[in-house]
Amino acid sequence: MADTQKSLISWRNGIFRGRGRPRLASVLIWLALFIGAVIMFFPIYWMLATTVMPREEAYSRDLLLFPKTLVFDNYVNGWTQSPWLRWYGNTLLIVGVSVFGLTIFSLLAGFAFAKYTFRGRNFFFLLILSTLMIPLQVLLIPRFLLVAKFDWVNTYWSVIGPHMADSFGLFFVRQFMLDMPDELLEAARIDGAGELTIFRRIVLPLSKPAIAVLIILGVTARWNAFAWPLVALTKKDMYTVQLGINFMKGYYATDFPAIISMVALSIIPIVVVFLVFQRYFIQGITRTGIK
Amino acid sequence: MNDYRQRSPSWPASGRWQAWWSAHQKALIPYLFIAPTLAIFTLFVFAPILYASFMSLFEWNGISTPKFTGIDNYLELFNDPIFWRSLRNTLYYGAGVVPLSMALGLLAALGLNWKNLPGRAIFRTVYFLPFVISAVATGTTAGWLFGDSFGIINKLLLALGFEKVRWLSSREMALITVVITTVWIRLGFNMLIYLAGLQAVPNELLESARLDGATPRQQFWHIVLPLLKPTTFLLIILNIIYSFEAFDLVFIMTNGGPGYSTTVLTVFIYNMAFQTQRFGYASAIGLVFMAIIMLITLLQWRFSNEGGRI
């Protein structure tokens, strides 16, 4: 309580403090932020509340802001309607392998772009960076035809492949590596270390924060990916979790509480990762401005 | 350097290879290091773009023999009312999402820009949470909230004495509803970038302005906002690209309907390719779309470099 009091006082002495009634102004700002937070959180609250409501309550015409009776039928119904175990397995495999590749390839390329001078360096870097402007929809068709040519449709590789590199990862690692002191690398070279040894023994251990950011943002983006898997994976057995939800929406549209329960399950891993590693998350996003 | 030349030919091949490697590794390593990334981009981005350009000159349904039609697809595009409708929807969507999500994000960032604000970390987490969740999840949830009869928002409106709104089932409201949902998702992202940008506003500057009698409003318009200019320009570019390329949310919430009222270009392209099976025509639309995005980004970049460097 005393702490809150103190921080409120120091807050009102802070940035936008004008003359007049500072205390009232700061309380009003806090109140506005609070109301904003309630509005922002309400949809997520309502999603969770719906999952534990009996269907009659969810589909009643009366205004109920809290479930009257708690049930778990919706989870059971949603889970047993579809092969969710398989879909979660598919997703874990695709996300795991593609993020593993993304991390290694981005570290290698980011290091090369930051610390070596070679012909075509700027050209290749800008070429990759410019792909940020290419809408995925332009790529969907030719990529699909290409993947079909390799007989990769409905295989894990069709989704893992393109997800093993992205301009965000590269850009982020390059920015990170630019700050690494050159003297460290030079000293190792003078001691006779080869370039691969330098990368393994010096660069990798120093890159742990960047690796954390890559993994966390990489996992989130790939777990949430929808458009490309939608095109590449057409067999129900091969679906990812996001495709599974989309499938349920089409087939069980009359049982929304069951669908919403599966939505709630699907966000748990990402929300946990976000809450635990929030620091890295924010760092990654503010450093590059790109998801 | 070239000491391997002095070695006798009887040296094992691996030794020779090692010597060659130690002499040339510095020149080769950068290319080896960028090779995997470059290969993936070539296979899944550059080659498809070239393929799409080629395909846009054909009429093809994916099964029959492609028929060369030259620039017919591009000509057809200009007379296709649904293309123009989609372009307009994309522009409306961006015109709603970009300023709204940025203004609200900035407001939230200004409010949170004081380290001792009670509950600051919780506020920040709550504002940012929708951005982390997949568009499939947020879109499905929003669809449930905005439902006509059983949606909680309409129930609240009725309880407060208002009329029901047909959020997603009417042509007039559907796009607005998708914009509202997108603002909910994007607000936290903009807030976060603005919070980082606000670190560049020195407290001393505001303090001295305050001592000179500047009101908070004056401080905001004359000190904070000008200093945030680079952040704002960056966010405008990122948000325009994002809102133009948005697909998942629209697909999940409305799939372009009712009618064509929420058919944005991305949804139009997807349906033209994978529902109507006109691969050539869809490619042509995609390329025109890509050109529009590049044009806007470059224009924006020029403006931003006149206003303040990023």
HADDOCK unambig.tbl for C-alpha pairs under 7 A between the chains (distance, minus, plus):
assign (segid A and resid 4 and name CA) (segid B and resid 118 and name CA) 6.20 0.50 0.50
assign (segid A and resid 7 and name CA) (segid B and resid 116 and name CA) 5.13 0.50 0.50
assign (segid A and resid 7 and name CA) (segid B and resid 117 and name CA) 6.39 0.50 0.50
assign (segid A and resid 7 and name CA) (segid B and resid 118 and name CA) 6.77 0.50 0.50
assign (segid A and resid 8 and name CA) (segid B and resid 117 and name CA) 6.58 0.50 0.50
assign (segid A and resid 8 and name CA) (segid B and resid 118 and name CA) 6.97 0.50 0.50
assign (segid A and resid 11 and name CA) (segid B and resid 114 and name CA) 6.44 0.50 0.50
assign (segid A and resid 11 and name CA) (segid B and resid 116 and name CA) 6.09 0.50 0.50
assign (segid A and resid 11 and name CA) (segid B and resid 117 and name CA) 6.15 0.50 0.50
assign (segid A and resid 14 and name CA) (segid B and resid 114 and name CA) 6.98 0.50 0.50
assign (segid A and resid 15 and name CA) (segid B and resid 206 and name CA) 6.86 0.50 0.50
assign (segid A and resid 16 and name CA) (segid B and resid 216 and name CA) 5.05 0.50 0.50
assign (segid A and resid 17 and name CA) (segid B and resid 216 and name CA) 6.25 0.50 0.50
assign (segid A and resid 18 and name CA) (segid B and resid 210 and name CA) 6.68 0.50 0.50
assign (segid A and resid 18 and name CA) (segid B and resid 215 and name CA) 5.08 0.50 0.50
assign (segid A and resid 18 and name CA) (segid B and resid 216 and name CA) 5.16 0.50 0.50
assign (segid A and resid 19 and name CA) (segid B and resid 215 and name CA) 6.99 0.50 0.50
assign (segid A and resid 29 and name CA) (segid B and resid 111 and name CA) 6.51 0.50 0.50
assign (segid A and resid 33 and name CA) (segid B and resid 108 and name CA) 6.96 0.50 0.50
assign (segid A and resid 33 and name CA) (segid B and resid 111 and name CA) 6.94 0.50 0.50
assign (segid A and resid 37 and name CA) (segid B and resid 123 and name CA) 6.25 0.50 0.50
assign (segid A and resid 37 and name CA) (segid B and resid 126 and name CA) 6.23 0.50 0.50
assign (segid A and resid 37 and name CA) (segid B and resid 127 and name CA) 6.33 0.50 0.50
assign (segid A and resid 40 and name CA) (segid B and resid 126 and name CA) 6.87 0.50 0.50
assign (segid A and resid 40 and name CA) (segid B and resid 127 and name CA) 6.19 0.50 0.50
assign (segid A and resid 40 and name CA) (segid B and resid 184 and name CA) 6.74 0.50 0.50
assign (segid A and resid 41 and name CA) (segid B and resid 126 and name CA) 6.30 0.50 0.50
assign (segid A and resid 47 and name CA) (segid B and resid 141 and name CA) 6.23 0.50 0.50
assign (segid A and resid 59 and name CA) (segid B and resid 150 and name CA) 5.80 0.50 0.50
assign (segid A and resid 60 and name CA) (segid B and resid 150 and name CA) 6.79 0.50 0.50
assign (segid A and resid 61 and name CA) (segid B and resid 150 and name CA) 6.22 0.50 0.50
assign (segid A and resid 63 and name CA) (segid B and resid 155 and name CA) 5.58 0.50 0.50
assign (segid A and resid 63 and name CA) (segid B and resid 156 and name CA) 6.74 0.50 0.50
assign (segid A and resid 105 and name CA) (segid B and resid 36 and name CA) 6.22 0.50 0.50
assign (segid A and resid 105 and name CA) (segid B and resid 37 and name CA) 5.90 0.50 0.50
assign (segid A and resid 108 and name CA) (segid B and resid 33 and name CA) 4.93 0.50 0.50
assign (segid A and resid 108 and name CA) (segid B and resid 34 and name CA) 6.51 0.50 0.50
assign (segid A and resid 109 and name CA) (segid B and resid 33 and name CA) 5.16 0.50 0.50
assign (segid A and resid 109 and name CA) (segid B and resid 34 and name CA) 4.30 0.50 0.50
assign (segid A and resid 109 and name CA) (segid B and resid 37 and name CA) 6.74 0.50 0.50
assign (segid A and resid 112 and name CA) (segid B and resid 30 and name CA) 4.98 0.50 0.50
assign (segid A and resid 112 and name CA) (segid B and resid 33 and name CA) 6.16 0.50 0.50
assign (segid A and resid 112 and name CA) (segid B and resid 34 and name CA) 6.70 0.50 0.50
assign (segid A and resid 116 and name CA) (segid B and resid 30 and name CA) 6.45 0.50 0.50
assign (segid A and resid 133 and name CA) (segid B and resid 293 and name CA) 6.73 0.50 0.50
assign (segid A and resid 133 and name CA) (segid B and resid 294 and name CA) 6.35 0.50 0.50
assign (segid A and resid 134 and name CA) (segid B and resid 290 and name CA) 5.99 0.50 0.50
assign (segid A and resid 135 and name CA) (segid B and resid 245 and name CA) 5.71 0.50 0.50
assign (segid A and resid 135 and name CA) (segid B and resid 290 and name CA) 6.40 0.50 0.50
assign (segid A and resid 137 and name CA) (segid B and resid 266 and name CA) 6.01 0.50 0.50
assign (segid A and resid 137 and name CA) (segid B and resid 269 and name CA) 6.76 0.50 0.50
assign (segid A and resid 137 and name CA) (segid B and resid 270 and name CA) 6.66 0.50 0.50
assign (segid A and resid 137 and name CA) (segid B and resid 286 and name CA) 6.67 0.50 0.50
assign (segid A and resid 138 and name CA) (segid B and resid 283 and name CA) 6.42 0.50 0.50
assign (segid A and resid 138 and name CA) (segid B and resid 286 and name CA) 4.64 0.50 0.50
assign (segid A and resid 138 and name CA) (segid B and resid 287 and name CA) 6.50 0.50 0.50
assign (segid A and resid 139 and name CA) (segid B and resid 45 and name CA) 6.77 0.50 0.50
assign (segid A and resid 139 and name CA) (segid B and resid 48 and name CA) 5.94 0.50 0.50
assign (segid A and resid 139 and name CA) (segid B and resid 49 and name CA) 6.41 0.50 0.50
assign (segid A and resid 141 and name CA) (segid B and resid 273 and name CA) 6.87 0.50 0.50
assign (segid A and resid 141 and name CA) (segid B and resid 279 and name CA) 6.86 0.50 0.50
assign (segid A and resid 142 and name CA) (segid B and resid 48 and name CA) 4.92 0.50 0.50
assign (segid A and resid 142 and name CA) (segid B and resid 51 and name CA) 6.04 0.50 0.50
assign (segid A and resid 142 and name CA) (segid B and resid 52 and name CA) 5.67 0.50 0.50
assign (segid A and resid 143 and name CA) (segid B and resid 44 and name CA) 6.28 0.50 0.50
assign (segid A and resid 143 and name CA) (segid B and resid 48 and name CA) 5.47 0.50 0.50
assign (segid A and resid 162 and name CA) (segid B and resid 40 and name CA) 6.43 0.50 0.50
assign (segid A and resid 162 and name CA) (segid B and resid 44 and name CA) 5.73 0.50 0.50
assign (segid A and resid 165 and name CA) (segid B and resid 37 and name CA) 5.80 0.50 0.50
assign (segid A and resid 165 and name CA) (segid B and resid 40 and name CA) 6.60 0.50 0.50
assign (segid A and resid 195 and name CA) (segid B and resid 26 and name CA) 6.95 0.50 0.50
assign (segid A and resid 224 and name CA) (segid B and resid 134 and name CA) 4.64 0.50 0.50
assign (segid A and resid 226 and name CA) (segid B and resid 248 and name CA) 6.57 0.50 0.50
assign (segid A and resid 227 and name CA) (segid B and resid 248 and name CA) 6.46 0.50 0.50
assign (segid A and resid 242 and name CA) (segid B and resid 136 and name CA) 6.32 0.50 0.50
assign (segid A and resid 260 and name CA) (segid B and resid 141 and name CA) 6.87 0.50 0.50
assign (segid A and resid 263 and name CA) (segid B and resid 137 and name CA) 5.52 0.50 0.50
assign (segid A and resid 267 and name CA) (segid B and resid 133 and name CA) 6.23 0.50 0.50
assign (segid A and resid 270 and name CA) (segid B and resid 133 and name CA) 6.95 0.50 0.50
assign (segid A and resid 286 and name CA) (segid B and resid 192 and name CA) 6.84 0.50 0.50
assign (segid A and resid 286 and name CA) (segid B and resid 193 and name CA) 5.49 0.50 0.50
assign (segid A and resid 286 and name CA) (segid B and resid 196 and name CA) 6.42 0.50 0.50
assign (segid A and resid 289 and name CA) (segid B and resid 193 and name CA) 6.81 0.50 0.50
